[in-house]
Amino acid sequence: MPGQLVAVYLGERGINVIVSIVAALACRTPFLLLEHSIPDLRLKAILEDARPTLVITDRVLKASLVSAGLVPPEQILVFDDNHDDNFMEEQQRELTATSLSSSRPHFRPDDTLYLIYTSGSSGTPKGVLVPHRAVWNRFEWMWRVYPWGDNERQVWKTSIMFVDSIWEMLGGLLRGVPTVIASCAVANDPYSLTYLIQRRYITRLTLIPTMLSSILKPFPDHGTRQQYFRSINLIIVSGETLTKIAYDQFRNAILPGVTLLNLYGSTETGADATFHEIDTTSDYSSFESIPIGKPIDNMKYIIIDPMNGPTEQSTGELLLAGAGLYKGYLNLPDMTKTKEVTIGEMVYFKTGDLVRLDERTGWLVFCGRSDTQVKIRGCRLELEEVKAVLSQYPSIKSAACFMNDEGQLIALYEMMTTDKDQDIDRDELSRWICSNLARFALPIAFYSVSVLPRTATRKIDRSKLPLTVAQLISHCSDKQSFDSGSNKNDHSSTFAPPSAIWNRALGIETSIPTANKTFTQLGGHSLLAIQIQREIYGIDDFSNIKPRLKLSYHRFVSDF
């Protein structure tokens, strides 16, 4: 099967995923990892684009694949944990009789290791072909600069749909380091994750900065904090900007012997391309955010101007080249060409990220984007993808999607009809959105407007979009929103005491009325829900964690 593709589509993350990867490697076959929670239409689009030769799955997911007509039964291999003893003995005899050394696969550096899908501006996810050299270069650098010590333990907590999971699954195991597998529920809950770190003696942890802040917040005293993090020696943050606020939280946490490493990169650049080891004695006050540092081994960068030429200025778009670069986008040669620039003999990837070179230190500092791509809790999202999906809905004429100043994803749409009495079936629209977009890409609220603000060239005028929480709440008072439209109860009564906690966690001024606004409409997400839960119900002992808030029931502050 060399050169073909194996898709791994299993239930809860676990050892079966790693076994499937090893099996694909033994066959010199690239692999594609798919979460079982992926929306149906998104899964369909990926499978139609990737066309895997074989899909490794379980019995339950096989039935759904076959019934939906996504994969022919003959192309499905069921990973069954319930083989009888005779079957296992037969497999053991075959393995013993096989010379592993004679069947060891040989790879070329440019051979594709895996295929992974990211957000696409057309509304369809795009596949990134990642070669062996890109992953091996990142691994070798990490092993050299931050070698594993004795009695270390790694934790795998990242979704297999994101590149950080490759290091978490294999970076320790390939050096004989035990790897603890965190379930989805534990990985997304700061309380459960912190308890796992303490109980399983985890020494290295990879987080997005938002999650770092979330696991540090619950510890008001120094002693308790050290108790739960005493095993940690290295915390890696990546996936989004490390703000100075998050850095201050880490510095004030006073965790002796813990190194904080800020990594920057993308799927197309081997996951991580630059690094900066945080020095808690350094003064970062002159930086917009914590620097992303300098390139790792065998990676180079250049900063260009809007005309794709090298600039003498210290600020511009960051281009990366070297061993970590991808092979291109699957079935999208034109898009691949638009993302690459040849300078001299080097092919550079246009990251779309704006950076500044600090001439005093030689560090790169992230300054923003040159396009509409955003990061939501570490996940890359093309705003045009959300717009394209919304615009495909039958009753919607056009749509716009944007991030407000609180980092919340908002969607506006124009109806096909101008009849104010006609509106979209919100339950049907909800099902449509959820079946097309990944969970992190779902806007927190949808607003129907008569006319979207446009420029003279008919493009969306983003300068006239409601960017503040106050503007959105005021807008929602006049326009029925997606989230609150289905609620018929009056929630305008006097606030209960939890309202102060609610407003503080959501960053809302007390002068702004929020009684009729739901948690998600005001920008709430799972991490904030856990923070509110702790403050309202007083959770201090992580070994006795209470169930998280059920947002379907605690939608309004008066529901507490």
Order of alpha helices (4+ residues) and beta strands (2+ residues): beta-alpha-beta-alpha-beta-alpha-beta-alpha-beta-beta-alpha-beta-alpha-beta-alpha-alpha-beta-alpha-alpha-beta-alpha-beta-beta-beta-beta-beta-beta-alpha-beta-beta-beta-beta-beta-alpha-beta-beta-alpha-beta-alpha-alpha-alpha
